[in-house]
């Protein structure tokens, strides 16, 4: 029976303390002092300080934690015998119940006036106890409540002498990223412990573009049937990567059932948080060996301090003495944290010295509850501050509190093989994944899978699972296709009202079907028109994409453009069409009817300079040639004409680009850029329902100037009418659409680049595992002959393009563009001919008329004179002065004959007496001042004529 004034719990604690003292004396290295003393301790040299302990003493963590707390205090006071304070442990069993834990904490604060409480064990229990600590200023120190929902920021009197569960989420995401998995399902216990990590874990996965398509919540008290039902649901999904966050008791049941339904075979990936991995030794070894093979896990890394091995040996001996029924007990991280937490509390209390460890009682009304009557610790704030500032090297490493919780250091990546977890690497905040900590590099963060050791996956496989598969008994993919009124070559939906079924065809559909055939596995799918019950379109392309974003459908297949805004909500495959957007504009009709169009290639100032250069070049040529070249001698008019002719011929007959300039000008578009349209204020067009409307608004086009069209025919009609007649000056669209219009209307229009897009792509939900495989299949299709075959079937011109040429002027230059030039040339030639004929008739008319003979004979005589050479011309007269010794007329005839056979005319004379009548200059040519007599000896002329006729005949 317990002595008066001593409760049964205190008596039991006293007995346990005495028993512990005996054990320490027998097995310890030196004298030990009991760590728990009764409140009526008569030792005047020490000050007892009440401390509460609230743990689940029926669980392994609770039993191990309490024994480690006792050993910690024993070790601390043994190594510090001069301490003035002693912690008195007041232990309460929370019995795995939240209400019991809260009642125990309330009793300790109100009745025992404890200065601090170590515990509780679980995160759910801690939630209410933390509020009691805040109210009474009693620090709540938990070494096992790891849920991120418990925060010292909201609860300043909560100290987490453990690591936050969220500290491991980046290690988990690094493993997922290393193997390139794009989807993962989260499986967690449906309580505060399970839910606490989910927000931070989801964020970490999203940062590496890994989507969480489903969250599986397992109740803490779930039956086997409930677990099986949830697992069957997971089997129906494509995702094969599962991240499990729960405690070992529920986790071992989950994996046993997963093995039973066939989810531990090859192709599956299971990743454990440290909730199970840190306590793996508490899981039934038969379950580990049979149902958890190939599982990956994140384990809290424990450094190897010098005194750890010694502590483990001493702890095992003591624990087995107290619990002989438990064989081969093993420590885990929670035991180390419990040991360090008790030591930190003892250190801070000792530093506070002989403080007044009392409570200030609050006045309460007569109807007050127990919560209203609890007091406030007078040293709670000081004790809290001391804990926050305490640092030392503990069993679990460096004990240092950051924001009221232990600072995370590193995590070990393990692979369960056999009955245990094998280390395959590490993760640190600075370096990411490491094969071992000796390869520490402060300058580089990496998540390469090569940084991990070899892994044996579920199903005893060494091949990395791809992380997803199409379930053989799963649902068919529901794929939306757009319903269009125009451009049906891309997607065409034909509805049969009698059967209420639809047939989907088109360029995009054929490409998708060819791509799906290239996949290394079979994917079942249904093409579903995005239509209302009456067959009309149910919305825009963005509306279809929203359906995929909300997971109502699995994909969108059609002429869907890849743009940045859409990629924020869904994933696109690689594009399968040409990229870019353009505007379609008509060509200018430059086949001008202006008679002076030939002047347009050169400006007026250039024409003027050209004429001036004709004169300048002629003058230069004459200066250089007139003394040595007979062709530039003679009368002034002859020399001027020859010089100008030579200058003109060197320019005109060398090369010319008049026709090419006019032809190029004939192919110019009516609009050359977007700015020109904005300034002109003309209307522009876009396809109804297209994203192009938004882009035109971004380009600052006014709504009143935007006109939509549905089909290529409607677009052609609008462009033909132009803005003045209610049409458009340009049509904006993507290149594939505009090429389709051009294939129908040939050379009537041209494309001008206007904006950038990535082309058409297939739409899938964010993180869909199909996207990489389909993108690779698209490359195989677009690079092969199948792509050309599909394009020829849907996009190649089927109409006769020649018929469209009548709608646009020919690119050839016609006579009407050059009749002015021909008029000038013809008038010049006709004038020269008229002047020549007038001069010829005037010179010969008198001789012909005065001769005897009929009119016919006179006409023949005039023709004979026209055919004869004009021996009075400068060309023939100048040769007379070259051959002065020729006195007879035969020589003149010979000269005439020689002239016919030489390039330059020969100079001959019939009468040497002419030399006496003509002055000769130094160059041997007639003097311009003297001139030549305008007569010819009649006898010589007759002989010359006879010789000419003879030669002709």
HURA-V137885 format. One record per pair of residues at least 4 apart in sequence whose ideal C-beta (glycine too) atoms are under 6 Angstrom apart, sorted by the first residue. I is the first residue (numbers start at 1). J is the second residue. If there is no record, write none. Layout:
i=I j=J
i=I j=J
This chain:
i=2 j=6
i=2 j=8
i=2 j=11
i=6 j=10
i=6 j=11
i=10 j=38
i=13 j=36
i=14 j=38
i=17 j=34
i=17 j=36
i=21 j=34
i=23 j=27
i=23 j=318
i=23 j=321
i=24 j=28
i=24 j=32
i=24 j=74
i=27 j=317
i=28 j=32
i=32 j=74
i=32 j=78
i=33 j=77
i=35 j=70
i=35 j=73
i=35 j=74
i=36 j=88
i=36 j=89
i=37 j=41
i=37 j=48
i=37 j=86
i=37 j=88
i=41 j=48
i=46 j=86
i=47 j=84
i=47 j=85
i=48 j=86
i=48 j=88
i=49 j=85
i=49 j=87
i=49 j=115
i=49 j=349
i=49 j=357
i=50 j=88
i=50 j=90
i=50 j=112
i=50 j=114
i=51 j=87
i=51 j=89
i=51 j=114
i=51 j=116
i=52 j=90
i=52 j=108
i=52 j=114
i=52 j=117
i=53 j=89
i=53 j=91
i=53 j=118
i=53 j=119
i=54 j=92
i=54 j=94
i=54 j=101
i=54 j=104
i=54 j=105
i=54 j=117
i=54 j=119
i=54 j=120
i=55 j=62
i=55 j=65
i=55 j=66
i=55 j=119
i=55 j=121
i=56 j=62
i=56 j=94
i=56 j=96
i=56 j=121
i=57 j=62
i=57 j=93
i=60 j=64
i=60 j=282
i=61 j=65
i=61 j=121
i=61 j=144
i=61 j=334
i=62 j=121
i=64 j=335
i=65 j=338
i=67 j=319
i=68 j=335
i=68 j=338
i=68 j=339
i=69 j=338
i=69 j=342
i=72 j=339
i=72 j=342
i=72 j=343
i=73 j=87
i=73 j=342
i=73 j=346
i=74 j=78
i=76 j=343
i=76 j=346
i=77 j=83
i=83 j=350
i=85 j=349
i=85 j=350
i=87 j=346
i=90 j=108
i=90 j=112
i=90 j=114
i=92 j=104
i=94 j=100
i=94 j=101
i=94 j=104
i=94 j=120
i=94 j=125
i=95 j=100
i=98 j=124
i=98 j=125
i=101 j=120
i=101 j=125
i=102 j=128
i=105 j=117
i=105 j=129
i=105 j=132
i=106 j=110
i=107 j=111
i=108 j=112
i=108 j=114
i=109 j=136
i=109 j=138
i=109 j=374
i=110 j=374
i=113 j=359
i=115 j=357
i=116 j=139
i=116 j=141
i=116 j=345
i=117 j=140
i=118 j=141
i=120 j=125
i=120 j=126
i=120 j=129
i=121 j=144
i=123 j=145
i=123 j=147
i=123 j=150
i=123 j=192
i=123 j=193
i=124 j=191
i=124 j=192
i=126 j=130
i=126 j=142
i=126 j=145
i=126 j=150
i=129 j=140
i=130 j=140
i=130 j=155
i=130 j=158
i=133 j=138
i=133 j=140
i=133 j=157
i=134 j=155
i=134 j=157
i=136 j=374
i=136 j=376
i=137 j=376
i=137 j=377
i=137 j=380
i=138 j=377
i=138 j=380
i=139 j=157
i=139 j=159
i=139 j=383
i=139 j=384
i=140 j=158
i=141 j=159
i=141 j=161
i=141 j=341
i=142 j=160
i=143 j=161
i=143 j=162
i=143 j=337
i=143 j=338
i=143 j=341
i=144 j=334
i=145 j=150
i=146 j=162
i=146 j=165
i=147 j=192
i=147 j=193
i=147 j=196
i=148 j=164
i=148 j=165
i=148 j=166
i=148 j=196
i=149 j=192
i=149 j=196
i=152 j=158
i=152 j=403
i=152 j=404
i=159 j=387
i=159 j=404
i=160 j=405
i=161 j=337
i=161 j=341
i=162 j=337
i=162 j=406
i=163 j=167
i=163 j=406
i=163 j=408
i=164 j=405
i=165 j=197
i=166 j=197
i=166 j=200
i=167 j=408
i=168 j=274
i=168 j=298
i=168 j=411
i=169 j=200
i=169 j=201
i=169 j=204
i=170 j=204
i=171 j=298
i=171 j=411
i=171 j=427
i=172 j=298
i=173 j=177
i=173 j=204
i=173 j=205
i=173 j=208
i=174 j=427
i=174 j=432
i=174 j=433
i=174 j=447
i=176 j=181
i=176 j=210
i=177 j=208
i=177 j=447
i=178 j=447
i=178 j=449
i=179 j=449
i=179 j=464
i=181 j=241
i=181 j=467
i=182 j=210
i=182 j=767
i=182 j=769
i=183 j=211
i=183 j=213
i=183 j=239
i=183 j=767
i=183 j=769
i=184 j=210
i=184 j=241
i=184 j=243
i=185 j=214
i=185 j=239
i=185 j=242
i=186 j=212
i=186 j=215
i=186 j=243
i=187 j=216
i=187 j=242
i=187 j=244
i=188 j=194
i=188 j=245
i=188 j=246
i=189 j=194
i=189 j=218
i=189 j=220
i=189 j=246
i=189 j=250
i=190 j=217
i=190 j=219
i=191 j=220
i=194 j=245
i=197 j=201
i=197 j=245
i=202 j=212
i=205 j=210
i=210 j=767
i=211 j=766
i=211 j=767
i=213 j=239
i=216 j=230
i=218 j=222
i=222 j=226
i=222 j=227
i=227 j=254
i=227 j=257
i=228 j=257
i=231 j=257
i=231 j=258
i=231 j=261
i=236 j=471
i=236 j=474
i=238 j=468
i=239 j=468
i=240 j=267
i=240 j=268
i=240 j=269
i=240 j=467
i=240 j=468
i=240 j=469
i=241 j=269
i=241 j=467
i=242 j=270
i=243 j=271
i=244 j=272
i=245 j=273
i=245 j=275
i=246 j=250
i=246 j=251
i=246 j=275
i=247 j=275
i=248 j=252
i=248 j=276
i=248 j=279
i=248 j=282
i=248 j=283
i=251 j=276
i=252 j=283
i=252 j=284
i=252 j=287
i=255 j=291
i=255 j=292
i=256 j=287
i=256 j=291
i=258 j=263
i=258 j=264
i=259 j=264
i=259 j=291
i=263 j=268
i=264 j=458
i=265 j=459
i=266 j=459
i=266 j=461
i=267 j=465
i=267 j=469
i=268 j=458
i=269 j=465
i=270 j=295
i=271 j=296
i=272 j=276
i=272 j=277
i=272 j=297
i=273 j=298
i=274 j=278
i=274 j=298
i=274 j=299
i=274 j=300
i=277 j=297
i=277 j=299
i=278 j=299
i=278 j=300
i=278 j=332
i=278 j=333
i=279 j=332
i=280 j=421
i=281 j=330
i=283 j=287
i=283 j=288
i=285 j=419
i=287 j=291
i=288 j=292
i=288 j=419
i=289 j=419
i=292 j=416
i=294 j=456
i=294 j=457
i=294 j=458
i=295 j=416
i=296 j=415
i=297 j=414
i=298 j=411
i=299 j=412
i=299 j=414
i=300 j=333
i=301 j=410
i=301 j=411
i=301 j=412
i=302 j=396
i=303 j=397
i=307 j=311
i=308 j=395
i=311 j=315
i=312 j=331
i=315 j=319
i=319 j=323
i=319 j=329
i=331 j=335
i=336 j=395
i=336 j=396
i=337 j=396
i=339 j=395
i=340 j=394
i=340 j=395
i=340 j=396
i=340 j=399
i=344 j=390
i=347 j=390
i=348 j=386
i=348 j=387
i=348 j=390
i=355 j=379
i=356 j=378
i=357 j=379
i=358 j=378
i=359 j=375
i=359 j=377
i=360 j=375
i=360 j=376
i=360 j=378
i=361 j=375
i=364 j=368
i=364 j=372
i=364 j=373
i=368 j=372
i=368 j=373
i=379 j=383
i=388 j=401
i=391 j=400
i=392 j=399
i=393 j=398
i=394 j=399
i=400 j=407
i=402 j=407
i=410 j=426
i=410 j=428
i=411 j=427
i=412 j=423
i=412 j=426
i=413 j=424
i=413 j=425
i=414 j=421
i=414 j=423
i=415 j=422
i=415 j=424
i=415 j=455
i=416 j=421
i=417 j=422
i=417 j=456
i=424 j=452
i=424 j=453
i=425 j=433
i=425 j=435
i=425 j=452
i=426 j=434
i=426 j=437
i=427 j=433
i=430 j=442
i=431 j=441
i=431 j=445
i=432 j=445
i=432 j=446
i=432 j=447
i=433 j=447
i=433 j=451
i=434 j=439
i=434 j=451
i=435 j=439
i=435 j=451
i=457 j=461
i=468 j=769
i=470 j=523
i=476 j=524
i=476 j=525
i=476 j=526
i=477 j=525
i=477 j=554
i=478 j=526
i=478 j=528
i=478 j=553
i=478 j=554
i=479 j=525
i=479 j=527
i=479 j=555
i=479 j=557
i=480 j=528
i=480 j=530
i=480 j=544
i=480 j=553
i=480 j=556
i=481 j=491
i=481 j=504
i=481 j=527
i=481 j=529
i=481 j=557
i=481 j=558
i=482 j=491
i=482 j=530
i=482 j=558
i=483 j=493
i=483 j=529
i=483 j=530
i=483 j=531
i=483 j=537
i=484 j=491
i=485 j=710
i=486 j=710
i=486 j=711
i=488 j=492
i=489 j=507
i=489 j=794
i=490 j=506
i=490 j=507
i=490 j=508
i=490 j=559
i=491 j=506
i=491 j=508
i=491 j=558
i=492 j=505
i=492 j=506
i=493 j=502
i=493 j=504
i=493 j=529
i=494 j=503
i=495 j=502
i=495 j=535
i=496 j=501
i=502 j=529
i=504 j=509
i=504 j=527
i=505 j=509
i=507 j=794
i=508 j=558
i=508 j=559
i=510 j=790
i=511 j=576
i=511 j=790
i=512 j=557
i=514 j=781
i=514 j=786
i=515 j=774
i=515 j=777
i=515 j=778
i=515 j=781
i=516 j=523
i=518 j=777
i=518 j=780
i=519 j=773
i=519 j=777
i=530 j=538
i=530 j=544
i=531 j=535
i=531 j=538
i=532 j=536
i=532 j=538
i=539 j=543
i=540 j=689
i=541 j=560
i=544 j=556
i=545 j=566
i=545 j=570
i=545 j=763
i=547 j=552
i=547 j=553
i=548 j=553
i=548 j=556
i=548 j=570
i=548 j=763
i=548 j=765
i=549 j=569
i=549 j=570
i=555 j=763
i=555 j=764
i=556 j=560
i=556 j=763
i=557 j=762
i=559 j=760
i=560 j=763
i=561 j=757
i=562 j=572
i=562 j=575
i=562 j=758
i=562 j=761
i=570 j=763
i=571 j=764
i=571 j=766
i=571 j=768
i=571 j=771
i=572 j=761
i=573 j=761
i=573 j=762
i=573 j=771
i=573 j=774
i=573 j=775
i=573 j=778
i=574 j=775
i=574 j=778
i=575 j=758
i=575 j=759
i=575 j=760
i=575 j=761
i=576 j=760
i=576 j=778
i=576 j=782
i=577 j=736
i=577 j=759
i=577 j=760
i=578 j=735
i=579 j=757
i=579 j=758
i=579 j=759
i=580 j=735
i=581 j=734
i=581 j=754
i=581 j=755
i=581 j=757
i=582 j=735
i=582 j=738
i=582 j=751
i=582 j=752
i=582 j=753
i=582 j=754
i=583 j=730
i=583 j=732
i=583 j=752
i=583 j=754
i=584 j=731
i=584 j=738
i=584 j=749
i=584 j=751
i=585 j=669
i=585 j=670
i=585 j=671
i=585 j=730
i=586 j=670
i=586 j=719
i=586 j=749
i=587 j=669
i=588 j=668
i=588 j=670
i=589 j=809
i=590 j=665
i=590 j=666
i=591 j=809
i=592 j=597
i=593 j=816
i=595 j=819
i=595 j=820
i=596 j=820
i=597 j=817
i=598 j=818
i=598 j=821
i=601 j=658
i=601 j=661
i=602 j=606
i=602 j=607
i=613 j=617
i=614 j=647
i=617 j=647
i=618 j=643
i=618 j=644
i=618 j=647
i=621 j=625
i=621 j=643
i=621 j=646
i=622 j=626
i=622 j=632
i=622 j=643
i=625 j=629
i=625 j=632
i=626 j=632
i=631 j=642
i=632 j=639
i=632 j=642
i=633 j=925
i=634 j=638
i=634 j=874
i=638 j=874
i=648 j=652
i=649 j=653
i=657 j=661
i=662 j=813
i=666 j=811
i=669 j=750
i=671 j=676
i=671 j=677
i=671 j=729
i=671 j=730
i=672 j=676
i=674 j=754
i=677 j=682
i=677 j=730
i=682 j=723
i=682 j=729
i=683 j=705
i=683 j=707
i=683 j=723
i=683 j=728
i=684 j=728
i=684 j=730
i=685 j=707
i=685 j=709
i=685 j=718
i=685 j=728
i=685 j=731
i=686 j=690
i=686 j=692
i=686 j=693
i=686 j=708
i=686 j=732
i=687 j=733
i=688 j=708
i=688 j=710
i=692 j=732
i=695 j=755
i=696 j=701
i=696 j=706
i=701 j=705
i=701 j=706
i=707 j=728
i=709 j=714
i=709 j=715
i=709 j=718
i=710 j=714
i=712 j=741
i=712 j=744
i=715 j=731
i=715 j=741
i=716 j=745
i=718 j=727
i=718 j=728
i=721 j=725
i=721 j=726
i=721 j=727
i=722 j=727
i=723 j=729
i=733 j=737
i=733 j=738
i=738 j=751
i=740 j=795
i=743 j=797
i=745 j=804
i=746 j=801
i=746 j=804
i=748 j=807
i=748 j=808
i=764 j=768
i=764 j=770
i=764 j=771
i=770 j=774
i=781 j=786
i=781 j=787
i=782 j=787
i=791 j=795
i=792 j=796
i=813 j=817
i=818 j=822
i=819 j=823
i=822 j=826
i=823 j=827
i=826 j=830
i=841 j=845
i=844 j=848
i=844 j=865
i=845 j=849
i=846 j=850
i=848 j=858
i=848 j=861
i=848 j=862
i=853 j=857
i=853 j=858
i=868 j=948
i=871 j=876
i=875 j=905
i=876 j=905
i=877 j=932
i=878 j=907
i=879 j=905
i=879 j=906
i=879 j=907
i=879 j=908
i=880 j=907
i=880 j=908
i=880 j=909
i=881 j=907
i=882 j=907
i=883 j=908
i=884 j=915
i=886 j=891
i=886 j=908
i=886 j=909
i=887 j=912
i=889 j=910
i=889 j=940
i=889 j=943
i=892 j=908
i=892 j=910
i=892 j=940
i=892 j=944
i=893 j=943
i=893 j=947
i=895 j=906
i=895 j=908
i=896 j=944
i=896 j=947
i=898 j=902
i=898 j=906
i=899 j=905
i=899 j=906
i=909 j=914
i=910 j=937
i=910 j=940
i=911 j=937
i=914 j=918
i=918 j=926
i=918 j=930
i=919 j=927
i=919 j=930
i=921 j=925
i=921 j=927
i=926 j=932
i=936 j=941
